[in-house]
């Protein structure tokens, strides 16, 4: 016969060495023990068997005790070996005495092979008490006792009569009776037989050795069960016929016999666990079945309970759980009168998710006009929701700023400080930090930390131009520097003939003035003007502007058609060049570039191109798309006409511009799954339709590896939507 027991994994370390205590084994018996692991789909491969022998113990009582060849002066005592010797049988002890006269006892020690002995020199017509027990090296076993009358042959006893039941409990009942004729020998055993509604065959349910008994407390009954009982008397000759049965009675209810078996828990998502179990059989409920209680708690936390009011249920999903948290789950079955004992603790962790809270104690301090040091603490443990792999620091100048929010990645979970560099000077920054797991970015820290970089010398004034020019005068205007880097305190304008590097004229202005008219200039000459701003930390960069003194200024001529070379064409950018036209006696201030996608409308690129340049790189273009370009020059009088458009040119193919969606995974066998997805539309393949899809996969564990180290499978064809 093969038995098995299930051992839950260690609560501390599932990979640690484990032990189990096996109970209910036979004494002095050799067992072969094997161990295997099992999962939901089935059992793994067992280890090689290990032979173990249980220890010796005292033997059971001899299996039978009978008397033969009875005369006035002698009797032959016959017995059989114990059913379970529980060791190496060493021998037997026979003790006999006149009944109720223990001082007349005589003892015989016999070998293990002896199972009968002739006892002589008895007193005639006298009741004798005989005791036989076996013994091993551990000691003597229980005694089997019988009495006879010398010279009187024992016969089968008569059955008991007048059976009645009282004190009905869940597992026991008191059986009252009137003993019958003992058959000239003491009753060695009372045998209680039972019949139930589920089993109409009479079967032994209880035995007791008490020759003088008139009541028996029958134990081992099943709660909430209909019974009839009958009684058999046994002496040394054999059993009596059964008595008439008692009236039918029902044991009272009791809590269920045991909790649900094989309670297993598996993570369904970051917030859900599925609990499965084997429901109790009807006979195991010990009463009117009601259902199950599932008690669960995060390790070290407060327990919660879910009640399942369905005694046939075998699974339930626990939801609204914490992400990536270890849970302890126990179950009980309950009926009308109580609950079973709890099941062994089952341990499972919910799946990983993104952090639900930002790092704590975020601080930001400016260390110069272009650097900020950011420090932060860890994410609270209950909000990590997984293994933190790193942090991201987001910083920007506010929602209304034209500058994009920037991000710095810190790919380490034990680094809690970083320095932001190349920042704008004297600018107020909002800084937030988030943590991320392998599943993505978590929540940003809140509120944003506000910090201003230090003041510095300003950048060059912007939009310098000359709206009014004559033969002897020129009026210059300018705007605040795009990078003021502090509070502007003053402006300085300097100018001189371009042909002469000396004889500078210089003048300073308050910050509210941003225009100046230069007079007494020489006619039809180029003058070089420079403008600079001042902050508390000094004068900043210089903006230079050239002007020609004349009364004949006019808009510039258009540049030449943009010239494109195949070597300058990439997937998302194109570089082209041009030849400037005449400036109309007013130096150019900037170029404007327009592009058209295919046969679509012209769209201006916001960037103003430096007038000294004769080439430009258009970026952020679509792969494998046809584009046309044209250019416009602008001086102080206004813009030129548009150049002749370029020849159409197509960017190169690139990687797909859209991710795969609606990914589904369906188990097929114990070692394979089918992966399905929605194909990426052809328009998002960036011109390369000869590719396909790549599937990466890895086991789910508490300590995942990077995807780069895991297996992958490729399928070709942009319209493929599944693979096994």
Buried (B, 14 or more C-beta within 10 A) or exposed (E): EEEEEEEBBEEEEEEEEEEEEEEEEEBBEEBEEEEEEEEEEEEEEEEEEEEEEBEBBBBBBBEBBBBEEBEEEBBBBBBEBBEBBBBEBBBBBBBBBBBEEEEBEEEBEBEBEEBBBEBEEBEEEBBBBBBBBBBBEBEBBBBBBBBBBBBEBBBBBBBBEEBEBEEBBBBBBBBBBEBBEBBBBBBBBBBBBBBBEEEEEBEEBBEBBEBEBEEBEBEEBBBBBEBBBBBBBBBBBBBBEBBEBBEEBEBEBBBBBBBBBEBBBEBBBBBBBBBBBEBBEEEBBBBEBBBBBBBBBBEEBEEEEBEBEEBEEBEBEBEEBBBBBBBBBBBBBBBEBBBBEEBBBBBBBBBBBBBBBBBEEBBBEBEBBBBBBBBBEBBEEBBBBBBBBBBBBBBBBEEEBEEEEBEBEBEEBEEBEBEBEEBBBBBEBBBBBBBBBBBEBBBBBEEBBEBEBBBBBBBBBBBBBBEEBBBBBBBBBBEBBEBBBBEBBBBBBBBBBEEEEEEEEEEBBEBEEBEBEBEEBEEEBEBBBBBBBBBEBEBBBEBEBBBBBBEEBBBBBBBBBBBBEEEBBBBBBBBBBBEBBEBBBBBBBBBBBBBBBEEEEEEEBEEEBEBEEBEBEBEEBBBBBBBBBBBBBBBBBEBBBBBEBBEEBBBBBBEBEEEBEEEEEEEEEEEEEEBEBEBBEEEEBBBBEEBEBEBEEBEEEEEBEEEEEEEEEEEEEBEEBEBE
